[in-house]
């Protein structure tokens, strides 16, 4: 029996498959981010250059386009319910088998972000998909906030928030409220403010470590389980990442090399202190 199958004993399907997807898909996001961070030459435009549509992505109420949904489709096995949170806790569903666990796990680990870039026409990434990977993920991983929250702070004249967001997404200076704020600072000769904005614009994407990305996806696992009505303790979530490492390495006692550096208290607080991308419901301490 695989380590993942052992970890999944007693948990309902399809919740188990979707938690494995969340825990495993950190690498796809990390690889794509690294390619962009280090200026990888993709040979064609990364996405459709449409400023209005890009800035509209900050509106969290807008659904993903069909093109973006098609881009994310390879992350899921063909028979996996990708709705994520609809009727996850099915008490009548059979327990997951080894073959089911292996299908989910193998599908995720076989994705190579540097080679498996989908052909979506004149550009590589659908606009919303690129926004998700290059704006949403860094905002959540680095600052524990969603893009629309950071934009709201920047619009009110919060210089620190504005500079953080500019480093992640330079296009945000074209938001009408942000542009108005910068214009007012220019008229008031607030050179310190303008210099900080210029510095942020020149620095570009911050470094996002594997540990931060994994902690972000561990948050997803934690919150998805609570949302499905099957709350998992933080040690149980750490065990999932360890189980993935064990199956990848063939070492039955291996631990995740990045999360092993995070003590129990820090791991707990990283999962529970920040706002969650999937739900705002309160959680109880479960260490």
C-alpha positions in Angstrom: 0.0 0.0 0.0 1.3 3.4 -0.9 2.0 6.1 1.7 -0.8 8.3 0.3 -3.3 5.4 0.4 -2.4 4.8 4.1 -2.8 8.5 4.8 -6.2 8.5 3.1 -7.7 5.7 5.1 -11.0 6.7 6.7 -11.5 9.8 4.6 -14.3 10.1 2.1 -14.1 10.3 -1.7 -14.0 12.5 -3.7 -12.5 14.7 -1.0 -9.4 12.6 -0.8 -8.6 13.0 -4.5 -9.0 16.7 -4.4 -6.9 17.2 -1.3 -4.1 15.2 -3.0 -4.5 17.5 -6.1 -4.1 20.5 -3.9 -1.1 19.2 -2.0 0.7 18.0 -5.2 0.0 20.9 -7.5 2.3 23.3 -5.7 5.1 22.2 -8.0 3.4 23.2 -11.2 2.8 26.7 -9.8 6.3 27.0 -8.5 7.9 25.9 -11.8 5.9 28.3 -13.9 6.7 31.1 -11.5 10.4 30.3 -11.6 10.4 30.4 -15.4 8.8 33.8 -15.4 11.0 35.1 -12.5 14.2 34.2 -14.3 13.2 35.6 -17.7 12.7 32.2 -19.5 12.3 32.9 -23.2 9.0 31.2 -24.1 9.4 32.3 -27.8 5.9 33.9 -28.0 3.8 36.3 -25.9 2.9 34.9 -22.5 -0.7 36.0 -22.6 -3.1 38.3 -24.4 -2.0 41.9 -23.9 -5.3 43.3 -22.8 -5.0 45.8 -19.9 -8.7 46.2 -19.2 -9.3 42.4 -19.0 -6.1 42.0 -16.8 -7.2 44.6 -14.3 -10.7 43.1 -14.3 -9.1 39.9 -12.9 -8.9 41.8 -9.6 -12.6 41.4 -9.4 -13.0 38.1 -7.5 -16.6 37.7 -8.6 -15.7 37.1 -12.2 -15.5 33.4 -13.2 -12.7 31.8 -15.1 -13.1 31.8 -18.9 -13.5 28.6 -20.8 -10.0 29.0 -22.1 -8.5 29.2 -18.6 -10.5 26.3 -17.4 -9.1 24.3 -20.3 -5.6 25.3 -19.3 -6.0 24.0 -15.7 -7.7 20.8 -16.9 -4.4 18.8 -17.3 -3.9 19.2 -13.5 -6.8 16.8 -12.9 -7.4 13.2 -13.8 -10.1 12.7 -16.5 -12.5 11.2 -14.0 -11.9 13.7 -11.2 -14.7 16.1 -10.2 -13.0 19.4 -10.7 -15.8 21.4 -9.1 -13.6 21.0 -5.9 -16.2 21.9 -3.2 -19.5 20.7 -4.5 -20.8 17.7 -2.5 -17.3 16.7 -1.4 -18.3 14.7 1.7 -20.2 11.9 0.2 -20.8 9.4 2.9 -22.0 6.8 0.4 -18.8 7.0 -1.7 -16.5 3.9 -1.5 -13.2 4.3 0.2 -10.3 5.2 -2.2 -8.3 2.4 -3.6 -4.6 2.2 -4.3 -5.2 2.5 -8.0 -7.3 5.7 -7.5 -4.7 7.2 -5.3 -1.9 6.4 -7.7 -3.9 7.8 -10.7 -4.3 11.1 -8.9 -0.8 11.3 -7.7 0.9 10.2 -10.9 -1.1 12.7 -12.9 0.2 15.6 -10.8 3.8 14.5 -10.5 4.1 13.9 -14.3 3.4 17.5 -15.2 6.6 19.4 -16.3 5.8 23.1 -16.4 8.8 23.8 -18.7 7.7 21.3 -21.4 3.9 20.8 -21.0 2.9 24.3 -21.8 -0.5 24.1 -23.6 -1.0 25.4 -27.1 -3.7 28.0 -26.7 -3.1 30.0 -29.9 -1.1 33.2 -30.4 -0.2 33.4 -26.7 0.9 30.7 -24.2 -1.3 31.3 -21.1 -5.0 32.2 -21.0 -5.1 35.7 -19.3 -7.0 34.6 -16.2 -4.7 31.6 -15.8 -1.6 33.7 -15.9 -3.1 36.2 -13.4 -3.8 33.3 -11.1 -0.2 32.0 -11.2 1.7 35.3 -11.4 -0.5 37.6 -9.2 -2.8 35.5 -7.0 -0.3 32.9 -5.9 2.5 35.4 -5.0 0.0 37.7 -3.1 -1.2 34.8 -1.0 2.2 33.2 -0.5 4.1 36.4 0.3 1.5 38.5 2.0 -1.4 36.2 3.0 -3.9 38.4 1.1 -5.8 38.1 -2.1 -5.0 40.5 -4.9 -8.3 42.5 -4.5 -7.5 43.1 -0.9 -4.0 44.4 -1.7 -5.4 46.6 -4.5 -8.0 48.0 -2.1 -5.3 49.0 0.3 -3.2 50.5 -2.5 -6.1 52.6 -3.7 -6.5 54.2 -0.2 -2.9 55.5 -0.4 -1.2 52.7 1.6 2.3 53.1 0.2 3.6 49.8 1.6 0.8 47.9 0.1 1.1 49.7 -3.2 4.8 48.9 -3.4 4.3 45.2 -2.6 1.6 44.9 -5.2 3.7 46.7 -7.9 6.5 44.3 -7.4 4.1 41.5 -8.1 2.1 43.2 -10.9 3.5 46.3 -12.5 0.3 46.7 -14.5 -1.5 47.8 -11.3 -0.2 51.4 -11.8 -2.7 51.7 -14.6 -5.7 51.1 -12.2 -7.5 54.5 -12.2 -7.5 54.8 -8.4 -3.9 53.9 -8.0 -2.9 56.2 -10.9 -4.8 59.0 -9.3 -3.0 58.4 -6.0 0.4 58.5 -7.7 -0.6 61.6 -9.6 -1.6 63.4 -6.3 1.8 62.5 -4.8 3.6 63.9 -7.8 1.7 67.2 -7.6 2.5 67.4 -3.9 6.2 66.7 -4.6 6.2 63.7 -2.3 9.5 62.5 -3.8 10.1 59.8 -1.1 6.8 58.2 -2.1 7.6 58.4 -5.8 11.1 57.0 -5.3 9.7 54.0 -3.4 7.3 53.3 -6.2 10.1 53.5 -8.7 12.2 51.2 -6.7 9.4 48.7 -6.4 8.7 48.9 -10.2 12.4 48.1 -10.9 12.7 45.2 -8.5 10.1 43.0 -10.1 8.9 39.7 -8.8 10.0 38.8 -5.3 11.6 35.5 -4.5 9.0 32.8 -3.5 10.6 29.8 -1.9 9.4 26.2 -2.2 8.6 26.4 1.5 6.3 29.4 1.1 4.5 27.8 -1.9 4.0 24.6 0.0 2.7 26.4 3.0 0.2 28.2 0.7 -1.0 24.9 -0.7 -1.2 23.4 2.8 -3.5 26.3 3.6 -5.7 25.2 0.7 -5.8 21.6 2.0 -6.6 22.8 5.5 -9.4 25.1 4.3 -10.8 22.7 1.7 -11.2 20.0 4.4 -12.9 22.4 6.8 -15.2 23.6 4.0 -16.1 20.0 3.1 -17.1 19.3 6.7 -14.1 17.0 7.3 -11.7 19.2 9.3 -8.1 17.9 9.3 -5.6 18.6 12.1 -2.4 20.4 11.1 -0.3 17.3 11.8 -2.5 15.3 9.5 -1.9 17.8 6.7 1.8 17.7 7.3 1.6 13.9 7.1 0.0 14.3 3.6 3.0 16.2 2.3 5.3 13.6 4.0 3.4 10.8 2.3 3.8 12.4 -1.1 7.5 12.6 -0.5 7.7 9.0 0.6 5.9 7.8 -2.5 8.1 10.0 -4.7 11.4 8.8 -3.1 10.4 5.3 -2.2 11.6 6.0 1.3 8.9 5.0 3.8 10.2 7.3 6.6 11.0 10.4 4.5 9.6 13.8 5.4 9.0 16.7 3.1 12.4 18.4 2.9 10.9 22.0 2.9 8.2 21.6 5.5 10.6 19.7 7.8 12.2 23.1 8.5 8.9 24.5 9.9 8.3 23.8 13.5 4.8 22.6 14.6 3.7 25.9 16.1 4.8 27.9 13.0 3.1 25.4 10.7 -0.1 25.7 12.6 -0.1 29.5 12.6 0.8 29.6 8.9 -2.3 27.6 8.1 -4.7 29.3 10.5 -3.6 32.9 11.0 -3.9 34.3 7.4 -7.1 34.7 5.5 -8.0 31.7 3.5 -8.7 31.9 -0.3 -11.7 29.5 -0.1 -13.7 30.4 3.0 -13.7 32.9 5.8 -15.3 30.6 8.4 -13.7 30.5 11.8 -11.6 27.5 12.7 -10.8 25.9 16.0 -7.3 25.1 17.2 -6.6 21.5 16.4 -2.9 20.9 17.2 
